[in-house]
């Protein structure tokens, strides 16, 4: 009976990974400079800038940066955080990332922001 109950949990866990990581490209120098400036040279600035460049977010649209701690601080597990970029036109882009390896795990929008399509 335990094995049967575990199957739906495994399916849910695996389905969360189906989307994959957000795309990243070499960061546009202007976007990278803006991100470094807003984030006070956060060690993951280039990783943030690479994803923002992939989504064609211009540096002029980045108005503010907030780094609230959203951690699962358990030994052996990655330190997961969110980087919030407030946009000049309203709303925010939220990048989830592993702070130990600067790997961007997801990207989303808040407060009416729209994420441009890639392609």
Helices and strands as residue ranges (DSSP letters): H 2-16, H 29-38, H 45-54, G 59-61, E 62-66, E 80-87, E 92-98, E 103-110
